[in-house]
Amino acid sequence: MNCQPIGIVKSPLTDGVDKGWGEIRSEIHVFKQFAPGLKGIESFSHIIVIFEMHKSSWNADTDLVRHPQGRTDMPLVGIFVQRAKHRPNPIGVTTVQLIGVHENVLQVKGPDAIDGSPVLDAKPYFPQYEKVTNPRTPEWVDRLMSEYF
């Protein structure tokens, strides 16, 4: 697989945190050669950003099965049951509120990407595709996310 970044995240956060992502405001600087691809994006309230978690690491011995956020009050579960940054492939996906667009810069709210993260793609949020009615999650997810947004 060969992916080339289309831009970079500019964020006040330089390292991942486990709380408060929902209020973070960041910018996505789309490289000039891809800027024409943003035409019309301002008419959407939300976008989906795919990025590389460039500071993450992967160790199967410690990351394949673990407690979410390292919290022992959470169950021991596999990495594919979590949204943790330490993954076999450090790919992040986040849905963000689009606050504004100025030329090749997207101002967004709520990304869980840190400063310098290479952006691989951006897509408009279509509720017809992404919205799920009556989703089911285990009870520990509510506890885990209570301070996230």
C-alpha positions as CSV (number, residue, x, y, z in Angstrom):
1,M,0.0,0.0,0.0
2,N,1.3,3.4,-0.9
3,C,-0.3,6.5,0.7
4,Q,0.9,10.0,0.5
5,P,-0.3,12.7,2.9
6,I,-2.6,15.4,1.6
7,G,-1.9,17.7,4.5
8,I,-0.9,18.0,8.1
9,V,-2.7,18.7,11.5
10,K,-1.8,21.8,13.4
11,S,-3.0,21.3,17.0
12,P,-2.3,22.7,20.4
13,L,-1.8,19.1,21.5
14,T,1.6,17.6,20.9
15,D,0.9,14.3,22.6
16,G,-2.2,12.2,23.0
17,V,-4.5,12.7,25.9
18,D,-7.4,10.6,27.2
19,K,-9.8,13.4,28.1
20,G,-11.3,16.5,26.6
21,W,-10.8,15.9,22.9
22,G,-14.3,17.2,22.1
23,E,-13.4,20.8,22.8
24,I,-10.0,20.9,21.0
25,R,-9.8,23.2,18.1
26,S,-7.2,22.4,15.4
27,E,-6.4,23.2,11.8
28,I,-5.9,20.9,8.9
29,H,-3.5,22.4,6.4
30,V,-4.1,20.8,3.1
31,F,-1.1,20.9,0.8
32,K,-1.5,23.5,-2.0
33,Q,-1.6,20.9,-4.8
34,F,-4.7,19.3,-3.2
35,A,-6.5,22.5,-2.2
36,P,-8.8,22.5,-5.3
37,G,-10.2,19.3,-3.9
38,L,-11.7,21.2,-1.0
39,K,-14.2,23.1,-3.4
40,G,-17.6,22.9,-1.7
41,I,-16.5,21.4,1.6
42,E,-17.7,24.5,3.4
43,S,-21.3,23.4,2.9
44,F,-20.8,20.5,5.3
45,S,-21.0,20.8,9.0
46,H,-18.8,17.7,9.7
47,I,-16.0,15.9,7.9
48,I,-14.2,12.6,8.5
49,V,-10.4,12.9,8.7
50,I,-8.1,9.9,8.2
51,F,-4.7,10.5,9.5
52,E,-1.5,8.7,10.5
53,M,-0.8,8.4,14.3
54,H,2.8,9.3,13.7
55,K,3.9,9.1,17.3
56,S,2.3,5.8,18.1
57,S,4.2,2.6,18.6
58,W,3.2,-1.1,18.4
59,N,4.2,-3.9,20.6
60,A,2.0,-7.0,20.2
61,D,3.0,-8.3,23.7
62,T,1.6,-5.3,25.5
63,D,-0.8,-3.7,22.9
64,L,-2.7,-6.6,21.3
65,V,-4.8,-7.3,24.5
66,R,-5.0,-4.6,27.1
67,H,-7.2,-2.5,29.4
68,P,-8.5,0.6,27.6
69,Q,-6.4,3.6,28.5
70,G,-4.4,1.3,30.8
71,R,-7.3,1.5,33.4
72,T,-7.7,-1.6,35.5
73,D,-11.3,-0.7,36.1
74,M,-11.9,-1.5,32.4
75,P,-12.0,-5.0,31.0
76,L,-9.1,-6.7,29.3
77,V,-10.0,-6.5,25.6
78,G,-8.3,-6.7,22.2
79,I,-7.0,-3.8,20.3
80,F,-9.7,-4.1,17.6
81,V,-12.3,-3.4,20.4
82,Q,-10.6,-0.1,21.2
83,R,-9.7,3.2,19.6
84,A,-6.3,3.2,21.1
85,K,-3.3,4.8,19.3
86,H,-1.0,1.8,19.7
87,R,-2.2,-0.4,16.7
88,P,-0.7,-2.7,14.1
89,N,-1.3,0.1,11.6
90,P,-1.3,3.6,13.1
91,I,-4.3,4.9,11.2
92,G,-6.6,7.3,12.9
93,V,-10.2,8.1,11.9
94,T,-12.1,11.0,13.4
95,T,-15.3,12.8,12.7
96,V,-15.0,16.5,13.4
97,Q,-17.1,19.6,13.2
98,L,-16.0,21.9,10.4
99,I,-15.8,25.4,11.9
100,G,-14.4,27.3,8.9
101,V,-12.5,27.1,5.7
102,H,-9.9,29.6,4.5
103,E,-8.2,28.7,1.3
104,N,-6.3,25.4,2.1
105,V,-6.9,25.5,5.9
106,L,-9.8,23.7,7.5
107,Q,-10.6,24.9,11.1
108,V,-12.1,21.9,13.0
109,K,-13.4,21.1,16.4
110,G,-12.9,17.7,18.1
111,P,-10.2,15.9,16.3
112,D,-8.2,13.3,18.2
113,A,-5.1,13.9,16.1
114,I,-2.1,15.7,17.5
115,D,0.1,18.4,16.1
116,G,2.1,17.2,13.1
117,S,-0.1,14.2,12.2
118,P,0.0,13.6,8.5
119,V,-3.5,13.7,7.0
120,L,-4.2,10.9,4.5
121,D,-7.7,11.9,3.4
122,A,-10.8,14.0,4.3
123,K,-14.3,13.0,3.4
124,P,-17.7,14.7,4.0
125,Y,-19.9,13.3,6.7
126,F,-22.9,11.8,5.1
127,P,-25.5,10.7,7.8
128,Q,-26.9,8.3,5.2
129,Y,-23.6,6.3,5.4
130,E,-22.2,7.0,8.9
131,K,-25.2,7.4,11.1
132,V,-26.2,4.3,13.0
133,T,-29.5,4.2,14.9
134,N,-29.6,2.3,18.1
135,P,-26.0,1.2,18.3
136,R,-24.9,-1.3,20.9
137,T,-21.8,-0.9,22.9
138,P,-20.7,-2.5,26.2
139,E,-21.3,-0.5,29.4
140,W,-17.6,0.1,29.9
141,V,-17.5,2.3,26.8
142,D,-19.9,4.9,28.4
143,R,-17.6,5.0,31.5
144,L,-14.5,5.3,29.3
145,M,-16.0,8.1,27.2
146,S,-17.5,10.1,30.0
147,E,-14.6,12.6,30.1
148,Y,-13.6,12.3,26.4
149,F,-16.1,14.8,24.9
